[in-house]
Amino acid sequence: MTTVLIVDDQPLQRYGFHLLLDSVPGTDVVGEAAHGAEAVRKAAELRPDVVLMDVRMPGMDGIEAARRIVATGGRSRVLVLTTFDLDEYVHGAIRAGASGFLLKDARPEELLAGIHAVASGDAVIAPALTRRLLDEFARYVPAHRGDAAEDGRLRSLTDREREVLVAVGKGWNNGEIAARFVLSESTVKTHVGRVLAKIGARDRIQAVIFAYDHGLARPHAD
């Protein structure tokens, strides 16, 4: 059973999400919150698998709420609902440690798949959105990046693991990485897991941040 906390300042929006999730076996809405502060409190109290987080709310917004929830080190993962015209929110959500991003007009099946993927420990960005989100993120990468040559985490990677990290930084999924390096998807999954462990990343999105910050990925890299 995947437990979900719905966070949105619009009652009708919360009601719609609640109806959708209640209609799906294996998903249980354990609570709702109307603003960020309430989301932080309820996440600590209810310990849901996934916090479905709106961004624009009065008082504490969804980015700060996500940051506080992730900072506790608890089990809850945050799936942010966002739009492309709010670039600063996309960047903020990535830095806050959100595990997924979907547009508010995502189809029901996309939302449900995203919730279950995040709950299982994966990071999710709708495939059609991945490159655009990464390009938007890249606009906010600091001009001063970490020195890849001096970072012990990078030195701990094998050549193959470094190649996989670069591919993850480009937004490739496991299938694309497998095809490029002629590997099975299960082998790629193993490599990704080892990379995440060695660089101290919670999920693929944090690996993307790491790759950009160390100059291993850039917008429109092939």
N, C-alpha and C positions, 0 to 999 in steps of 0.2 A: 504494500500500500504506500503510495506516494502522498505525503501530506503537504498541503499548500496554504500559505498565508497570502491573501489578496490585499494589496495596498493601492488605493486610488482614492482621490478626494471626491470623485463623482459617484454618488450612490447607485445611479443607473448602470454605470460601468461595472461596479463591483457586483451588482446583481446579475448582470449578463455573464460575467466570468464564473460566478458561483453556479449558475444554472448549467453552463457548459461543463464545468468540471464535475458537478454532481451526476451528470448523465453518463460519465465514463467510468466503467469498472476499474478499480485499482487506484483511483484518485480520490482523496478526501480533503475537503476544505476545512481546515481546523480553526480558521479565524479570518477576520477582516480588520483593516486599519484605514483611517481616512487621512492620515498625514504621517510624516516621517518619524516624529517622536513616538507616536503610538505604535508604528511598525517596529521600532527598535525594542520597545517594551514587550510587545506581544511575541516577537521572535525569541526573546530571551525566555519568556514564560512558556511558549508552546513548542519551541524547538522544531519548527517545520522543516521538511526536507528542502522545500523551495519557497522563496519569497518572491511573488510576482509583483514587481515594483514599478509603479508609475514614477515619472521623473518630476513633473511640474506640479507641486502641491504647496499650499500655503504653510508658512512656518518652516520647519525643517523639510527640505526637498528630498527627493528619492536618492540623489547622489550621496548626500551626507548620511542618510539613513543606511544606505548600502555600505558605506565606509565603516560605520559603527558596528553593523551586524557582522561584517567580515572580520573586523579587528578583534572580535571576541574569540575567534578561533573555533567557534562552534560548528555544528553540523550543517547549519542552514546555508544554502547557496542562493544567490540573487540572480533572477532573470529580469532584465530591464526591458520595458517597453518604451521605444524611442522613435524619433523621426529624424530624417536626414537634415532638416533645416535647423536642427539644434546641435550644431557641431560641438559646441563647448560641453554639452551634456554627454555626448558620446565619449569624448576624451575623458571627462570627469568620471564617468561610469567605469571606463577601463581602468583608470588609476585607482578607483575605489575598490576594485577587486571583484566586480560583477562577473558572473560565469556565463552570461549569455545576453544577446541582444535580438529583439524582434521588433518589427514595426507594429504600431497599434492596429493597422489594418491587415495583419497577418490572418490567413485562413485558420479556422478552428483546428484543423488537423496539424498545421504548422505549430500552433501554440502548444497543443498537447504533446507533440513530438519534442518540442523544445523543453517543456517542463520535465518530461521523463529523461531526456538526455542529460540535463543539468543535475537531476536527482541522482543519476547513476555515476556522476563524477566527471562527465565530459563537459566541454564548453561548446556553446552553440551559437552560431550566427547563420542565418538563412543563407544558403549557398549563393544566391543571386546578389546578396548584400555584402559578402565578405570583402571583396576588393575595394568597394567604395568606402566601407567602414575603415579599412586599413589606410586608405589614402587620406581620409579625413583625420585619422589619428596621427598620421605622419606629419600633418601640418603643425602639430603641437609638440613634436619631439624637440627637446632642447637642442640648441646649436652645439653645446658641448656634450658629447657622448662619452660613455665609458670607454676606456682603452681595452679593446678586446684582447690584445696581446698580454696585458697584465692581469687579467681576470682569471683567478684560479679555477673558477667554475667552468670556464671554457676550456682550460688546459686539461680538465678532467674528462672531457669528452673524447671518444674515439673519432676517427675521421668520418665514419659513417654516421655517428650520432650528430656530429657537427653539420653534416649535409642535411640530415633530417631537421635539425633546428632551423637552418636557413629556409628549408621548404615550408616549415610551419610558419615562419615569419612572413612568407609570401602569401599565406592564406590557403595553402594547398590542404586538401583533406587527405585521409589515409589512402583512399583509392588512387588519387593523383600521385601521391608520393610512391606508392607501390609500383605504378606503371612507369614512372620516371626512372626508378632505380632497379626495376625488375626484381621486386620482392613480393612476398605474399603480404596481404593486409594484416595478418596476425603478427608477422615479423615487424612490420612498420609500427603496429600498436605497441609491441614490446620496446622498440627503439624509442618511441615517443615517451613511454613511461619512464624509461631510464634517463632520458634527457630532462624531463620535468624534475625527477628526483635530484639529479646532479646540479641543476641550476637553481633549485629551490623554488620552482614555480608550482602553484597550486593546480593550474590547468593550462590549456593551450593559449588562452588569451594572455595570461601572464608571460608565457613563452614568447608570444609576439612582441610584447613590451620589451622583453629582454633583448630580442633580436634587433629591434629598432634602436634601442638605447646603445647597443654595442656596434652599430653600423653594419649588421649582417643582413639587414633588409631595408628596402627603400621603396617608395611609391613606384608602381608600374615595373617592378623588377621581374624579369622573365625567369 
